[in-house]
Structure formats: structure tokens, C-alpha cells
Amino acid sequence: MTAVLRAVQECRAKPLGDPQRIIVLLAPADFGLPLSCRRAFRRLGAVLLQAGQLDQNRLRFLKLLAHRTRVAPLLLASPGVWRAWNRRRPLEAAQIRRRTHAIVEFNEPCPKNT
């Protein structure tokens, strides 16, 4: 989690015109972020987006956050969904990669806290 918090701080320090502020979190499907982590992200100015199937609306919102706001969008996706989407939508995947500040991989699910 420390790598994610550091990446969020780096993204928030960038000038507003720099769109390279998306942080991709690759995690198992059963990955759960503890409530304390979600609160820390919000406090630092990050927005967590569940990737789901990476539909058009979600991608537009992600690009809007990266371009027009000072928040650091955190895109949470499973590695399988991420790879499949990169194969299926190469142009959009390249656009997101250009806007990506960091990719953080988690190998084990976090304990679900409330």
C-alpha cells in the first residue's frame, strides 16, 4: 500500500496540465481494500474506480479525471481483465498507458476490514 500512497502524492504534485496521473492497481478478483486505505486515498486526493469491464463511460470518466482535475484516479482491475482489454481495445489501451503514472500489482487479497 505504501507504493500506492507514494504514487498518489507524486501525481498530486504534478502540474494541472500533466495528464499522466492515472495509477493502475492490478489485483486478484477477490481483492478488498481495507476501509482505512480507502479513507487515506480520499484524504490524499485520490479517486478509486473499479475497472469492471472497462466500458466507454468508465474510460471517459477516467480520462476526464486525469485531464481536468487534480485528483489521482486509481483504476482497480484484475490482471485478466486488464490483459483482455489491452488485446481487445489497443487504441484505447495505448491512450490509458500514456496517461498512466504507475502500475502497482498486488498478489494476495487484503483482509476486508470495516
Steps between C-alpha positions, in 0.01 A plus 500: 500500500796729557584501128145612419505781756836620368371493140190699602718766662718518187195539276353773717829692479488513119374813325133502399577469126693174546254219420738223609335446837308169473612226736403148395456249784513141376354268760324164524123502446438442873725791600350726763641833608473558873288797599804670652675490160198641319482785753871570459458516120211746532693714745793516256276590207466168318186349345462120484328364187409134465598399147219250451500438126661838418202630305497830307338707776753386757788580263364846422466572871854375563642727227297794630640453850855480365468809279272740682550444871782478751385161636697184436269238347565147630377239253450165676497208255575131504803405289282282274255780424788742444679267252179414314406867470849588371466236227142590409537880501862581404438867411323581827753293694783705349321822599466381860864383510611849391303645792623241752740612769547159664378141493494324838442125523354328803540122519282422802161624608492748789295411804160669475473744789205721583 
